[in-house]
């Protein structure tokens, strides 16, 4: 048996196996079954051992009546009673084993889906969010995983019921050929007739699934921006939008439920008609003397028993339909191709000059360079290029057209798939051509992506604080000594985060750092970036959420902490710019002026207009070098310092 939780190796690293087949929903579901052959086979065998005794019970009763009761033979009655006891024990025991195995198989399929999505997300990083909305990824990881668990479960149950149905047909054929043919032919015919309802059921479930993923996306956006929404009074607007979308999901769910109920009702009706027809034929056969009393009892038992296999077939049809809907959504996420080509690691001189050809930016090694732009999007785009991130301006947005149905829905889905494929092709083309950012003579496109990430670290305003201890947040890889962790926290002026957490370094942070202020979260993200100590560090607006006193401390400490290593900061803050070794001014994405902060203030009108805000220039211009205080005033509530010796729970690796 496979241990739980399942080990997922797909996309986990070089030489991995088990990559899912995303060429179509059917192929993906078949791949899913092949990932746990031992559990699937065991579940099918247990299902057979569970159903076959039940299928044999009417036949045993009939033989006991004809050979024992009618013939008044006590020994035959005792024999068939022992046979009935044996098959009952087998059926009961196998039912227990079946439940155990099928629950295990369900968990492996469900949690395996979560592992696949996690590995794929880690593999693609920002590329995945260009191809699928956040809510879609969360739904694929959660609700679709549950559907696949149900799919594996119903598959094994279907096998047991179908084999039991065939066994019943063989037994009935031996008793009466006409009645046996009715059992063999009528039931499949009823299933085929009812299958016409599966297409509208699939469309309704697809519509519900699309609306639900959109609702999940809205929920994640609201939670992420709740503090801002409260600040601007936008809670009611977004709450109303969420409630409206929730009602759309409810309406789609009711519609899908109505179709599912109709399919279930048709299954019950047709199976009931089948039982009645079988009973009528059996009674007439007894009247004509073609059947004995025991055989009639056998037919009566099978008339009731066959309701179960037929209903399982209808249930399986519904679950398979839902699984195809989930598989179609899943392959949209897991089938996203990795645009980055495989490269061999290359020796890179990290002390060489960093050059961006598109903007003309030249960052001299070991210096603190800051980039100013009147348009934040331009500096953000520059940071993306320096870190070899694909541009976000043409990412897919939204979901399938959930209002369409029938041919329109299929056309919308094909258009969506075509747009996704076109974007993937553009991304691949971008990733394989020269990138235009060089470290010395080496273009970033010549490096494998993991080497790029090791060499150039970009920390922007989209970075998150994850749930866990403060130590995990600052040092997620567990490679820092206590002194190094202290230095990073001090350079980011984040000592107050240490102070407010009970337990110090082992103090627990909530998800997304909900217990922290916006400025504290930003400084914690900055501390994490500084602690990583990359050869090239790119910071995007690292002090946008902090007050002036705290920003002054960061501005004074950052150069000392990064001394001798290349650092690029995208900012328009005079407090930070005052400490830069060199400042570059961007206009329309191109460097138009370089120099120190004081030189640009005195010689460049565009720079003064961007940084000093016109008439407020004089008031906002920082004090001359050396006059910016390293510590806040005594009345500053943000004044915190780490203790000289931190508790012993933070240890060196």
Buried (B, 14 or more C-beta within 10 A) or exposed (E): EBEEEBEBBBBBEEEEEBBBBBEBBEBBBEBBBEBBEEBBEBBBBBBBBBBBBBBBBBBBBBBBBBBBBEEEEEEBBEBBEEBBEEBBEBBEBBBEBBEEBBEBBBBBBBBBBBBBBBBBBEBBBEBBBBBBBBBBBBBBBBBBBBBBBBBBBBBBBBBBBBBBBBBBBEBBBEBBEEBBEBBBEBBEEBBEEBBEBBEBBBBBBBBBBBBBBBBBBBBBBBEBBBEEBEEEEBEEEBEEEBEEBBEBBEEBBEBBEEBBEBBBEBBBEBBEEBBEEBBEBBBEBBEEEBBBEBBBBBBBBBBEBBBBBBBBBBBBBBBBBBBBBBBBBBBBBBBBBBBBEEBEEEEBEBEBBBBBBEBBBBBEBBBBBBBBBBEBEBBBBBBBBBBBBBEEEEBBEEBBBBEBBEEEBEEBBEEBBEEBEEBBEEBBEEBEEEBBBBBBEBBBBBBBBEBBBBBBBBBBBEBEBEEEBBBBBBBBEEEBEBEBBBBBBBBBBBBBBBEEBEEBBBBEBEEBBEBBBBBBBBBBBBBBBBBBBBBBBBBBBBBBBBEEBBBBBBBBBBBEBBEEBBBBBBBBBBBBBBBBBBBBBBBEBEBBBBBBBBBBBEEBEBBBEBBBEEEEBEEEBBEEEEEBEEEBEEEBEBBBEBEEEBEEEBEEE
